Amino acid sequence: MKKIEAIIKPFKLDEVKEALHDIGISGITVLEAKGFGRQKGHTELYRGAEYVVDFVPKVKIELIVEDTQAARAVEAIQSAAHTGRIGDGKIFVSTIEDAIRIRTGETGLDAI
């Protein structure tokens, strides 16, 4: 099993969700996040005063998939989240040792 974590722009969430649904992935977790990468935030003007916005709003998506689905899921996220501008985000893939469904006690692939 693979865990895929993607940090994307918030307005791309619906497109990413649809792209994952189209390839048969329905279970995702979505978290609101703030952070910065190379863009290092930006300066804004509020009531005549300048201030630095250090952390940019982002959305973090987490999903667990079978090894065979991982490449397609990453490709779906990447194509749906892409704008071509700085701050499009990142995708991280890691290996999951085990999963347990709390309600039934199922383990492994049966739990996801």
C-alpha positions as CSV (number, residue, x, y, z in Angstrom):
1,M,0.0,0.0,0.0
2,K,1.1,3.6,-0.6
3,K,0.2,6.8,1.1
4,I,0.0,9.8,-1.2
5,E,0.1,13.3,0.4
6,A,-0.5,16.2,-1.9
7,I,-0.3,19.9,-1.0
8,I,-2.2,21.9,-3.5
9,K,-3.9,25.3,-4.1
10,P,-7.3,25.4,-2.5
11,F,-9.2,26.3,-5.7
12,K,-7.9,23.1,-7.3
13,L,-9.5,20.7,-4.7
14,D,-12.7,20.0,-6.7
15,E,-10.7,19.2,-9.8
16,V,-8.4,16.9,-8.0
17,K,-11.3,15.2,-6.2
18,E,-13.0,14.6,-9.6
19,A,-9.8,13.3,-11.2
20,L,-9.4,10.8,-8.4
21,H,-13.0,9.7,-8.5
22,D,-12.7,9.2,-12.3
23,I,-9.9,6.6,-11.7
24,G,-11.9,4.8,-9.0
25,I,-10.4,6.3,-5.9
26,S,-13.1,7.5,-3.5
27,G,-11.5,7.7,0.0
28,I,-9.5,10.8,0.7
29,T,-8.8,13.0,3.7
30,V,-8.6,16.8,3.2
31,L,-7.0,19.2,5.6
32,E,-6.6,23.0,5.5
33,A,-3.0,23.9,5.7
34,K,-0.8,27.0,5.6
35,G,2.8,27.1,4.4
36,F,5.3,28.3,1.9
37,G,7.9,27.0,-0.4
38,R,10.0,28.9,-2.9
39,Q,7.4,31.7,-3.1
40,K,8.2,32.6,0.5
41,G,4.9,34.4,1.1
42,H,4.1,37.8,-0.3
43,T,3.4,41.4,0.8
44,E,-0.1,42.9,1.1
45,L,-1.5,46.3,1.8
46,Y,-4.2,46.6,4.5
47,R,-5.6,50.0,5.5
48,G,-2.5,51.7,4.2
49,A,0.0,49.5,6.0
50,E,2.1,46.9,4.3
51,Y,2.5,43.5,5.9
52,V,4.1,40.2,5.0
53,V,1.9,37.2,4.6
54,D,4.4,34.4,5.5
55,F,2.1,31.5,5.1
56,V,0.1,30.9,2.0
57,P,-3.3,29.0,2.3
58,K,-3.0,25.4,0.9
59,V,-5.0,22.2,1.0
60,K,-3.4,18.9,2.0
61,I,-4.9,15.7,0.6
62,E,-4.1,12.3,2.0
63,L,-5.1,8.9,0.5
64,I,-4.0,5.3,0.8
65,V,-4.1,3.2,-2.3
66,E,-3.0,-0.2,-3.5
67,D,0.5,-0.2,-5.0
68,T,-0.9,-0.8,-8.5
69,Q,-3.0,2.4,-8.2
70,A,-0.3,4.7,-6.9
71,A,1.1,5.9,-10.2
72,R,-2.3,6.6,-11.7
73,A,-3.3,8.5,-8.6
74,V,-0.2,10.7,-8.6
75,E,-0.7,11.4,-12.3
76,A,-4.4,12.3,-11.7
77,I,-3.4,14.7,-8.9
78,Q,-0.6,16.2,-10.8
79,S,-2.6,16.9,-14.0
80,A,-5.6,18.3,-12.1
81,A,-3.7,20.5,-9.7
82,H,-1.3,21.9,-12.3
83,T,-1.6,25.7,-13.1
84,G,2.0,26.3,-14.3
85,R,2.5,29.0,-11.7
86,I,4.7,29.0,-8.6
87,G,3.0,27.4,-5.6
88,D,1.2,24.6,-7.4
89,G,2.3,22.3,-4.6
90,K,4.0,19.0,-4.0
91,I,3.1,15.3,-4.0
92,F,4.7,12.8,-1.5
93,V,4.5,9.0,-1.8
94,S,5.4,6.7,1.0
95,T,4.9,3.0,1.8
96,I,2.3,1.9,4.4
97,E,3.1,-1.2,6.4
98,D,-0.5,-1.9,7.5
99,A,-4.0,-0.5,7.8
100,I,-6.7,-1.5,10.3
101,R,-10.4,-0.6,10.0
102,I,-11.4,0.2,13.6
103,R,-15.1,-0.8,13.2
104,T,-14.5,-4.3,11.8
105,G,-10.9,-5.1,12.6
106,E,-10.1,-5.7,8.9
107,T,-6.5,-5.3,8.0
108,G,-4.3,-4.6,5.0
109,L,-6.0,-3.9,1.7
110,D,-9.4,-5.0,3.1
111,A,-9.2,-2.0,5.5
112,I,-8.8,0.6,2.8
